[in-house]
Amino acid sequence: MSKLNEIIEKPLSGEWGEEDEVGTGIPVLRTTNFTNEGVVNYSNVVTRKIDPRKAKEKYLVKGDIIIEKSGGESCSTSRESCIF
């Protein structure tokens, strides 16, 4: 068995940006998009105003593992995960 930090290629934090009142921003995933089966539910994805350069660095690719860190604090425990 390997430790997660031994197999992660490049850990990235999420990007939340600013509120997108018109719905033309960049789609973001929230923990509410994670199912109990570990897949992404796209039925209620929200959009946010995020600098396109920042967003480009964080695009997901098939097979990425998404781990949610509750509260966004470095000492918080992980609650949810899913495979993109």
C-alpha positions in Angstrom: 0.0 0.0 0.0 1.2 3.5 -0.8 0.7 6.7 1.0 -1.3 9.3 -0.9 1.5 11.8 -1.0 3.7 9.2 -2.7 1.4 8.8 -5.7 -0.1 12.2 -6.2 1.4 13.9 -9.3 0.4 17.4 -8.5 -1.9 18.4 -5.6 -4.0 21.5 -6.3 -6.3 23.5 -4.2 -9.7 24.5 -5.5 -10.7 27.9 -6.9 -13.9 29.6 -5.8 -13.7 33.0 -7.5 -16.6 35.4 -7.1 -20.4 35.1 -7.3 -21.6 34.8 -10.9 -25.1 36.3 -10.9 -25.7 35.8 -14.7 -24.5 32.2 -15.0 -21.9 32.8 -17.7 -18.9 32.0 -15.6 -16.8 28.9 -15.2 -18.5 25.7 -13.8 -17.2 24.6 -10.4 -17.8 21.4 -8.5 -18.9 21.4 -4.9 -19.2 18.5 -2.4 -22.9 18.5 -3.3 -21.9 17.3 -6.7 -20.2 14.1 -5.2 -22.4 11.1 -5.0 -22.2 8.3 -2.4 -20.9 6.1 -5.3 -17.9 8.4 -5.8 -18.8 9.9 -9.1 -19.7 13.5 -10.1 -23.4 14.5 -10.4 -23.5 17.4 -12.9 -27.2 18.2 -12.5 -26.6 21.2 -10.1 -23.2 22.6 -11.0 -22.8 26.3 -10.3 -20.8 28.8 -12.2 -18.4 31.4 -10.7 -16.3 34.3 -12.0 -12.8 33.0 -12.1 -9.8 34.3 -13.8 -9.4 32.1 -17.0 -5.6 31.7 -16.3 -6.3 30.3 -12.9 -9.1 28.1 -14.2 -6.9 26.7 -17.0 -4.3 25.5 -14.4 -7.1 23.6 -12.5 -9.0 21.8 -15.3 -9.7 18.2 -14.4 -8.8 15.3 -16.6 -10.3 11.9 -16.7 -9.1 9.8 -13.8 -8.3 12.7 -11.5 -9.2 12.0 -7.9 -11.0 14.9 -6.2 -10.7 15.1 -2.4 -12.8 17.6 -0.6 -11.2 19.2 2.5 -14.0 20.4 4.7 -13.9 24.1 5.5 -10.9 24.7 3.4 -8.6 24.8 6.4 -5.3 22.9 6.3 -6.1 21.1 9.5 -9.5 19.9 8.5 -10.3 16.3 7.8 -11.3 15.1 4.3 -15.0 14.2 4.1 -15.7 13.4 0.4 -13.8 12.1 -2.6 -14.7 11.2 -6.1 -13.1 10.2 -9.4 -13.5 12.5 -12.4 
